[in-house]
Amino acid sequence: MASVISNKVAYDFQSLETEIIANEGGVSFGIVTGLEEFDYTVTVNRTEMYGAGRLPQDVTEGDAEFDASITVQRYWFHQLILNAEQLGIPLANLRFSMKFTYIAKDEELVTDTLTDVMLKEIGNQGSHGPDTQMVSMPLRVGNIYFRGKDVFGNQL
């Protein structure tokens, strides 16, 4: 199984717990037990400043662009709908945070946090047979904090 080395620890998918917390009232939707895939990325867009020469003289600090998506089993998407309904918020307006916590024996917990998350798209897919239906959700993300700090050093 593929894994990533972080702090000299090989984390695999069994080392991960993901929680969704609604911005409205800080209500936890619990651990996402039906998570099948996740992806989150930060892109720092910088502008290079040229003078009369061919090489850049300097670059700007840049701004951050965030991209994320999750794929969950259909039953967990149904739970997301129920939780939003209990808060009285339509799915399109639901804002939440996601915590991705990596666990390894005898190691400190490592948590990445996505803030001000909203759904951009909902895609339901399935096929004939015993495989579970999957729901893919590209996400709009306000910021990503890796171990409590964003890419510019701001504290969570």
C-alpha positions in Angstrom: 0.0 0.0 0.0 1.3 3.4 -0.9 2.1 5.7 2.0 3.7 9.1 2.6 6.6 9.7 5.0 6.0 12.6 7.4 8.1 13.2 10.5 9.8 9.9 9.7 6.4 8.1 9.9 4.8 6.2 7.0 1.1 7.2 7.3 -1.4 5.1 5.4 -5.1 5.5 5.0 -5.8 3.5 8.2 -3.8 6.2 10.0 -6.3 8.9 9.1 -9.4 10.2 10.8 -11.4 13.0 9.3 -14.0 15.2 11.1 -16.5 17.8 9.8 -17.4 20.7 12.1 -20.2 23.1 11.0 -19.3 26.8 11.3 -22.9 27.4 12.6 -22.6 26.7 16.3 -19.5 24.5 16.0 -21.5 21.3 15.8 -19.4 18.3 14.9 -20.8 16.0 12.3 -18.5 13.3 13.7 -15.8 11.2 12.1 -16.3 10.7 8.4 -16.4 6.9 8.4 -17.4 6.6 4.8 -14.4 8.6 3.4 -12.9 6.9 0.4 -10.7 9.6 -1.2 -9.5 13.1 -0.3 -7.3 15.7 -1.9 -6.3 19.2 -0.8 -3.8 21.5 -2.4 -2.4 25.0 -1.8 -1.1 26.9 -4.8 0.9 30.1 -4.2 0.5 32.5 -7.1 3.5 34.9 -7.4 4.2 37.6 -9.9 7.7 38.0 -11.2 8.8 41.6 -11.6 11.1 42.3 -14.6 12.9 45.5 -15.3 14.6 46.1 -18.6 16.4 42.7 -18.2 15.5 39.2 -19.1 15.6 37.8 -15.6 13.2 38.6 -12.8 14.4 41.2 -10.4 12.1 40.1 -7.6 8.8 38.3 -6.9 5.8 39.2 -5.0 4.8 37.5 -1.8 1.9 36.0 -3.7 -1.6 34.9 -2.9 -2.9 31.5 -2.1 -5.4 29.5 -4.0 -6.9 26.4 -2.4 -8.4 23.3 -3.9 -9.9 20.3 -2.2 -12.2 17.4 -2.8 -13.5 14.4 -1.0 -15.3 11.2 -2.1 -17.5 9.5 0.4 -19.8 6.5 0.4 -23.5 7.4 -0.3 -24.6 6.6 3.3 -22.2 9.2 4.7 -23.4 11.8 2.2 -26.9 11.1 3.4 -25.7 11.8 7.0 -24.3 15.2 5.8 -27.7 16.1 4.4 -29.4 15.1 7.6 -26.9 17.2 9.7 -27.4 20.2 7.4 -31.2 19.8 7.7 -31.0 19.7 11.5 -29.1 23.0 11.5 -31.7 24.5 9.0 -29.0 25.2 6.4 -29.3 24.2 2.7 -26.3 22.2 1.4 -25.3 25.0 -0.9 -25.0 27.4 2.1 -23.4 25.0 4.5 -20.0 26.2 5.8 -17.8 23.9 7.7 -14.2 23.0 8.7 -12.6 19.7 8.1 -9.8 18.2 10.2 -7.6 15.5 8.8 -5.8 13.9 11.8 -2.9 11.4 11.1 -2.2 8.9 13.8 0.8 6.7 14.4 1.8 4.6 17.4 4.0 6.5 19.9 3.9 9.7 17.8 2.3 13.1 18.2 -1.0 13.6 16.4 -0.6 15.6 13.1 -3.7 17.6 12.1 -4.3 19.5 8.9 -7.4 21.8 9.0 -9.4 23.1 6.1 -11.5 26.2 7.1 -14.5 28.0 5.6 -15.3 25.0 3.4 -18.3 24.9 1.1 -19.5 22.4 -1.5 -18.8 23.4 -5.1 -20.3 20.4 -6.7 -21.9 17.1 -5.8 -21.4 14.1 -8.1 -23.2 10.8 -7.4 -21.7 7.7 -9.1 -22.3 4.0 -9.0 -22.5 0.9 -11.1 -24.4 -2.3 -11.3 -23.0 -4.8 -8.8 -22.1 -5.1 -5.1 -19.8 -1.9 -5.0 -21.1 0.9 -2.9 -22.3 4.1 -4.5 -19.9 7.0 -4.2 -20.5 10.8 -3.9 -17.7 13.1 -5.0 -17.6 16.6 -3.7 -15.2 19.3 -5.0 -14.8 21.8 -2.2 -14.4 25.6 -1.9 -11.8 26.2 0.8 -11.0 29.4 2.7 -7.6 28.3 4.1 -5.6 25.2 4.8 -3.5 24.9 8.0 -0.8 22.3 8.1 -0.2 21.4 11.8 -1.8 24.7 12.8 -0.1 27.1 10.4 -1.0 28.2 6.9 1.6 28.5 4.1 2.2 32.2 5.1 2.8 31.3 8.7 -0.5 32.5 10.1 -1.7 30.6 13.2 -5.0 28.7 13.2 
